[in-house]
Amino acid sequence: MYTLRFRAYASPDVLRELKSQLRLLCEAYNTLRYTDIVFHERDGKWLNRTELRQLALDLRRQDREYKRVFSQVFQNVADRYCEARDRFLQKLARFPKEKKPERYRSLVYPQKGWKILSTRPARSGKKSWIYLSLSGLGVFKVLAHRPLPDKISRVAVKVTPTNRLFVSFLVEGDLHVQSERTGKVAALDLGISHLLVTSDGHYVDNPRFLERVLSRYRSLSRSLSRKRKGSSNWEKARLSLVKLLERVINAKTDFYYKLANVLARRYDVLVMEDLNVVKMTRDGSRTLNRHLRDVSFSRLSFILKWVFQKHGKEVREVNPAYSSQICSRCGRRHNLSLSDRVITCQCGLVLDRDLNASLNLLRRAGWEPPVEPVEMRPLWQASSMKQEAPPFRAG
């Protein structure tokens, strides 16, 4: 399955009702969470998914306000909490926290409750308008940039902190892109100075999207902290801050997808580091943690895996331990600090530490690196992609 996400528009009344229902769903989520904790403390076991769904329907049946929400949407709150709790039981995440109304921003129609009323071409001709009716909410005008398949299993609506609407369609089946086989294999070393360095000598500089607007971000944060929470001026300052952060996230995501497509067309197999980002941010300094969050290794890894899967190609993850400190030629380990950017070995190897790490990762994945490393060069000029990411505007 895959998801198609489109920008959507709605009338002020529909948007107001959507936000009201999101507050009700947030309240129901917290009620289910509290009830589950009470049952576990009393009986020593958690409620299963069926019991949580039934409890959600009982809550809806007893409250007139809850009945404004479509029944399956209300029931989906139990599924959302159950999935979060199961991740905790599998030791993949923390126990789900109590939700705040301003952070509960999406709802899901799992099976029914939605209907496509009509479709018409947009003015540009390449896009189309989809008029989507959602039970209990109203009609949404969805701007689709690609044709909508027939087999849609569920519909989700999300409102961003900047009050933008997005509608996501979960489509059954797999999304494949025709891509030529090149027979090439490369290992990636991810970093802060260079965003990535490949084992065949290509590198991509770190765009540092957050660093570019850091002074503006700090100024807006100070301005927000001076306002009285809940006032009109506080809301204006909040919107200015979240708009800046949203532009940073959108620019970063756009850049990463373009980069992933370049790599997917260039290589058949990609070897990556299996990074523990949580541990890296926990052990690092404040400045290092800011740089790590700016790079967003987890987001980049997810996008690379998704794009390579879409192209029918392979991504392998290997243990990155000491990959930048071990000589890729003789295997001798050196004690290097983060400020040491070049590894110099007694065997005669003098090499950029990121390129050296990528060669070690390639060997750990089962391929033998070249005897003589190639000279490092930018990936964008070496690739066939002519259109680069647009320049980022900080205003």
HELIX and SHEET records of a PDB file:
HELIX    1   1 PRO A   12  ASP A   43  1                                  32    
HELIX    2   2 ARG A   49  GLN A   62  1                                  14    
HELIX    3   3 TYR A   66  ARG A   68  5                                   3    
HELIX    4   4 SER A   71  LEU A   89  1                                  19    
HELIX    5   5 PRO A  101  ARG A  103  5                                   3    
HELIX    6   6 PHE A  209  ARG A  212  1                                   4    
HELIX    7   7 LEU A  214  SER A  225  1                                  12    
HELIX    8   8 SER A  232  ARG A  266  1                                  35    
HELIX    9   9 VAL A  277  ASP A  283  1                                   7    
HELIX   10  10 ARG A  286  VAL A  295  1                                  10    
HELIX   11  11 PHE A  297  LYS A  310  1                                  14    
HELIX   12  12 ARG A  353  ARG A  364  1                                  12    
HELIX   13  13 LEU A  379  ALA A  382  1                                   4    
SHEET    1   A 7 SER A 106  TYR A 109  0                                        
SHEET    2   A 7 ILE A 152  VAL A 159 -1                                        
SHEET    3   A 7 LEU A 165  VAL A 171 -1                                        
SHEET    4   A 7 TYR A   2  TYR A   9 -1                                        
SHEET    5   A 7 GLY A 138  ALA A 144 -1                                        
SHEET    6   A 7 SER A 128  LEU A 134 -1                                        
SHEET    7   A 7 TRP A 114  PRO A 121 -1                                        
SHEET    1   B 6 GLU A 314  VAL A 318  0                                        
SHEET    2   B 6 VAL A 269  GLU A 273  1                                        
SHEET    3   B 6 VAL A 185  LEU A 190  1                                        
SHEET    4   B 6 HIS A 194  THR A 198 -1                                        
SHEET    5   B 6 HIS A 202  ASP A 205 -1                                        
SHEET    6   B 6 ARG A 377  PRO A 378  1                                        
SHEET    1   C 2 VAL A 342  THR A 344  0                                        
SHEET    2   C 2 VAL A 350  ASP A 352 -1                                        
END                                                                             
